[in-house]
Amino acid sequence: MIPTRDSLSVGSSTIVYDSTGAWVESLVLRGRQVIVPPRDGKKTHGGSAFLFPFANRVKGASYRWRERVYELPRNDGENSIHGLVLDRDFEATKHSDRVEFHTDFEHPGYPGRLQVHLAFVLRSNRFLCRLTVRNESAIPLPLSPGFHPYFAVKGPYRISVVGGADILGYRQGYFPDGTFRHFDFEGVQDFSSLSLDNCFRGMGSIRLSSQAGDLVIRRRSMRFFVIYNGQYAPGGSVAIEPMVGAPDAFNNGIGLRELGPGSSATFSFSVEVL
């Protein structure tokens, strides 16, 4: 399989993607830059990376599943970060309004085999990312996938969540301690004044507003999200990362999805410009 970088356009909307990692390099909706590419070429520093079978970090790069310990790549100090498919070559099929990616996923650090189907669907003012996973193994399997899109902003920006959201308490830097507290999104006038790499829990639609315009992020079966605006965020951007579970869900179980043998599950997020 030959890795491909390609693009798809519908009217004045364009997505640039790479079948290696099923990565979105950039997204323009209705002529407006919505997802920005990385400055350094690294897939988790811009665009939108597909994080699978886990998003964020796994503490100590190991976890226990069904009485067996599995070891993961140590690519973030002593921890493992951003899943196992960033360099995987997906089969890609391009249609008039969508791109579909497929792979059969197995890894020494994972307890079974999954059939993975990912679709990018493009409309004039909307982008949909839909993930469907089927368990091809004889045992239940853990799932906590996510995505890492960086959204363009200009000047001060605000973030609001319909119905509100809770912020996770952390210990040892990046790992949840199991506590939650309400976060007052409406009380923050400018999120660029904060330094964020934090996880939140809440299913309502997320609105991002700046001088670049407004957009709405909607999620299905992805109750958690991280907001990140640190050193790796390209200038004039903020990452709002839809996730199934919390950081280190493979160990702490917060939001972890258990997929039974022969069962399928679908997760998605969409972005709409207003």
C-alpha positions as CSV (number, residue, x, y, z in Angstrom):
1,M,0.0,0.0,0.0
2,I,1.3,3.4,-1.0
3,P,0.7,6.2,1.5
4,T,-1.2,9.1,-0.2
5,R,-1.7,12.7,0.4
6,D,-4.8,14.0,-1.4
7,S,-7.6,16.6,-1.2
8,L,-11.3,16.7,-1.6
9,S,-13.4,19.8,-2.4
10,V,-17.1,20.4,-2.3
11,G,-17.9,24.0,-3.4
12,S,-15.6,26.4,-1.5
13,S,-14.8,23.7,1.2
14,T,-11.7,21.6,1.0
15,I,-10.0,19.0,3.1
16,V,-6.4,18.0,2.7
17,Y,-5.7,14.5,4.1
18,D,-3.1,11.7,4.3
19,S,-4.0,8.0,4.4
20,T,-1.0,7.4,6.6
21,G,-2.6,7.8,10.0
22,A,-6.0,8.8,8.4
23,W,-4.8,12.3,9.2
24,V,-6.5,15.6,8.3
25,E,-3.8,18.1,7.4
26,S,-6.1,21.1,7.0
27,L,-9.8,21.9,6.5
28,V,-11.5,24.9,4.8
29,L,-15.2,25.3,5.1
30,R,-17.1,27.9,3.0
31,G,-13.7,29.5,2.2
32,R,-12.7,29.9,5.8
33,Q,-9.7,28.1,7.3
34,V,-11.1,25.9,10.1
35,I,-8.4,23.3,10.9
36,V,-4.9,24.6,10.6
37,P,-1.8,22.5,9.6
38,P,1.2,22.1,11.9
39,R,4.2,24.4,11.7
40,D,6.7,21.6,12.3
41,G,5.0,18.9,10.2
42,K,4.2,16.7,13.3
43,K,0.7,15.2,13.1
44,T,-0.2,15.9,16.7
45,H,1.0,19.5,16.5
46,G,-1.6,20.6,13.9
47,G,-4.3,19.3,11.6
48,S,-6.4,16.6,13.2
49,A,-4.8,13.3,14.2
50,F,-6.7,10.1,14.7
51,L,-5.9,8.7,18.1
52,F,-6.6,4.9,18.3
53,P,-7.3,2.7,20.2
54,F,-6.6,5.2,23.0
55,A,-6.4,9.0,23.1
56,N,-4.1,11.1,25.2
57,R,-1.8,9.1,27.6
58,V,-1.5,5.7,29.2
59,K,0.5,6.0,32.4
60,G,3.6,3.9,32.6
61,A,3.0,2.7,29.0
62,S,1.2,-0.4,30.3
63,Y,-2.2,-1.6,31.4
64,R,-3.9,-4.7,32.6
65,W,-6.7,-6.4,30.6
66,R,-8.3,-9.7,31.5
67,E,-5.5,-10.6,34.0
68,R,-2.7,-9.9,31.4
69,V,-0.4,-6.9,31.3
70,Y,0.2,-5.2,28.0
71,E,3.1,-3.0,27.2
72,L,2.9,0.1,24.9
73,P,5.6,2.2,23.2
74,R,7.2,4.7,25.7
75,N,7.0,7.8,23.5
76,D,6.3,10.4,26.2
77,G,8.9,9.9,28.9
78,E,7.7,6.8,30.8
79,N,4.2,7.0,29.3
80,S,2.6,6.2,26.0
81,I,0.7,9.0,24.1
82,H,-1.6,9.4,21.1
83,G,-2.5,5.8,20.3
84,L,-0.9,3.4,17.9
85,V,-2.0,4.4,14.4
86,L,-0.3,7.7,13.6
87,D,2.1,5.9,11.1
88,R,-0.3,3.2,10.0
89,D,-1.2,3.1,6.2
90,F,-4.9,3.0,5.8
91,E,-6.8,1.9,2.7
92,A,-8.4,5.0,1.4
93,T,-11.3,5.3,-1.0
94,K,-12.3,8.7,-2.3
95,H,-15.9,9.6,-3.3
96,S,-17.5,12.8,-4.5
97,D,-18.3,14.1,-1.0
98,R,-16.3,11.9,1.4
99,V,-13.2,9.8,1.9
100,E,-13.3,6.4,3.6
101,F,-10.4,4.7,5.4
102,H,-10.1,1.1,6.5
103,T,-7.7,-1.0,8.4
104,D,-7.6,-4.3,10.3
105,F,-6.0,-3.3,13.6
106,E,-3.7,-5.6,15.6
107,H,-0.7,-4.6,17.8
108,P,1.5,-6.5,20.3
109,G,0.3,-4.0,22.9
110,Y,-3.4,-4.7,22.4
111,P,-5.4,-7.8,23.4
112,G,-7.3,-8.4,20.1
113,R,-8.2,-7.6,16.6
114,L,-10.4,-4.7,15.4
115,Q,-11.9,-3.8,12.1
116,V,-11.7,0.0,11.8
117,H,-13.6,2.2,9.4
118,L,-13.3,5.9,9.3
119,A,-15.2,8.4,7.1
120,F,-14.6,12.1,6.4
121,V,-17.8,13.6,5.0
122,L,-17.6,17.1,3.5
123,R,-20.4,19.5,3.0
124,S,-20.4,23.2,2.0
125,N,-20.4,24.4,5.7
126,R,-19.9,21.2,7.6
127,F,-17.4,18.4,8.2
128,L,-18.3,15.1,9.7
129,C,-15.7,12.6,11.1
130,R,-17.3,9.2,11.8
131,L,-15.5,6.1,13.2
132,T,-17.0,2.6,13.3
133,V,-15.1,-0.2,15.0
134,R,-16.0,-3.9,15.1
135,N,-14.4,-6.4,17.5
136,E,-13.1,-9.4,15.5
137,S,-11.8,-11.2,18.6
138,A,-13.3,-13.8,21.0
139,I,-13.0,-11.6,24.1
140,P,-14.2,-8.0,25.0
141,L,-11.7,-5.3,24.1
142,P,-11.0,-1.9,25.5
143,L,-11.6,1.3,23.5
144,S,-11.0,5.0,24.2
145,P,-10.3,6.6,20.8
146,G,-10.2,10.3,20.1
147,F,-9.2,13.0,17.6
148,H,-6.9,16.0,17.9
149,P,-8.1,18.9,15.7
150,Y,-6.5,22.3,15.9
151,F,-9.1,25.1,15.2
152,A,-8.2,28.5,13.8
153,V,-8.9,31.5,16.0
154,K,-8.1,35.2,15.6
155,G,-7.5,37.4,18.6
156,P,-9.3,36.7,21.9
157,Y,-11.6,33.7,21.7
158,R,-14.4,32.2,23.8
159,I,-15.6,28.6,24.3
160,S,-19.0,27.6,25.5
161,V,-20.7,24.2,26.1
162,V,-24.4,23.7,25.9
163,G,-25.5,22.3,29.3
164,G,-22.1,23.0,30.8
165,A,-19.2,20.7,31.5
166,D,-17.0,19.4,34.4
167,I,-13.2,19.7,34.5
168,L,-11.3,16.6,35.7
169,G,-9.0,16.9,38.7
170,Y,-5.4,15.8,37.9
171,R,-2.6,14.3,39.9
172,Q,1.0,13.8,38.8
173,G,0.5,16.3,35.9
174,Y,-1.5,14.6,33.3
175,F,-3.5,11.8,35.0
176,P,-7.0,12.2,36.4
177,D,-7.5,11.6,40.1
178,G,-11.2,10.6,39.7
179,T,-12.7,13.9,40.8
180,F,-14.8,16.3,38.8
181,R,-15.9,19.9,39.4
182,H,-18.1,22.3,37.4
183,F,-16.1,24.7,35.1
184,D,-17.6,28.1,34.4
185,F,-17.1,28.5,30.7
186,E,-19.3,31.6,30.6
187,G,-17.0,33.3,33.1
188,V,-14.0,33.2,30.9
189,Q,-14.0,36.1,28.5
190,D,-10.8,35.1,26.7
191,F,-9.5,31.6,26.7
192,S,-6.2,32.7,25.2
193,S,-5.4,34.2,28.6
194,L,-5.3,30.7,30.1
195,S,-2.7,28.0,29.7
196,L,-4.7,24.8,29.1
197,D,-4.1,21.1,28.6
198,N,-7.1,19.9,30.5
199,C,-9.9,17.3,30.1
200,F,-13.6,18.1,30.5
201,R,-16.7,15.9,30.6
202,G,-19.9,17.0,29.0
203,M,-21.9,16.0,25.9
204,G,-23.4,19.4,24.8
205,S,-22.3,21.0,21.6
206,I,-19.2,23.2,21.9
207,R,-19.1,26.7,20.4
208,L,-15.8,28.4,19.5
209,S,-16.1,32.2,18.9
210,S,-13.4,34.6,17.8
211,Q,-12.7,37.3,15.2
212,A,-12.3,34.5,12.7
213,G,-16.0,33.7,13.1
214,D,-18.0,31.1,15.0
215,L,-18.1,27.3,14.7
216,V,-19.9,24.5,16.5
217,I,-18.5,21.1,17.4
218,R,-21.0,18.3,18.0
219,R,-20.1,14.9,19.2
220,R,-21.7,11.4,19.3
221,S,-20.7,8.9,22.0
222,M,-17.6,11.0,22.8
223,R,-18.4,12.5,26.2
224,F,-15.0,13.8,27.0
225,F,-12.8,16.5,25.4
226,V,-9.4,18.2,26.0
227,I,-8.7,21.8,25.4
228,Y,-5.1,22.5,24.6
229,N,-3.5,25.8,23.6
230,G,0.1,25.1,24.7
231,Q,3.5,25.4,22.9
232,Y,2.7,23.0,20.1
233,A,-0.6,24.7,19.0
234,P,0.1,26.6,15.7
235,G,-0.1,30.3,16.0
236,G,-3.8,31.4,16.1
237,S,-5.2,28.0,17.0
238,V,-6.6,26.0,19.9
239,A,-7.1,22.2,20.0
240,I,-10.5,20.9,21.1
241,E,-10.1,17.2,21.2
242,P,-13.2,14.9,21.2
243,M,-12.5,11.7,23.2
244,V,-14.4,8.6,24.3
245,G,-12.8,8.4,27.7
246,A,-10.5,10.4,30.0
247,P,-6.7,10.4,29.8
248,D,-5.3,7.0,31.0
249,A,-8.7,5.4,30.6
250,F,-7.1,2.0,29.9
251,N,-6.0,2.1,33.6
252,N,-8.5,4.2,35.4
253,G,-11.6,3.1,33.4
254,I,-13.0,6.7,33.3
255,G,-15.2,6.6,30.1
256,L,-13.6,3.4,28.9
257,R,-15.7,1.6,26.3
258,E,-15.7,-2.3,26.4
259,L,-16.6,-3.7,23.1
260,G,-17.9,-7.3,23.1
261,P,-17.0,-10.0,20.7
262,G,-18.6,-9.5,17.3
263,S,-20.0,-6.1,18.4
264,S,-19.6,-2.8,16.7
265,A,-19.6,0.8,17.9
266,T,-19.7,4.2,16.2
267,F,-18.3,7.5,17.4
268,S,-18.3,10.8,15.6
269,F,-17.8,14.5,15.7
270,S,-18.8,17.3,13.3
271,V,-17.7,20.9,12.8
272,E,-20.1,23.5,11.3
273,V,-19.2,27.1,10.5
274,L,-21.9,29.7,11.3
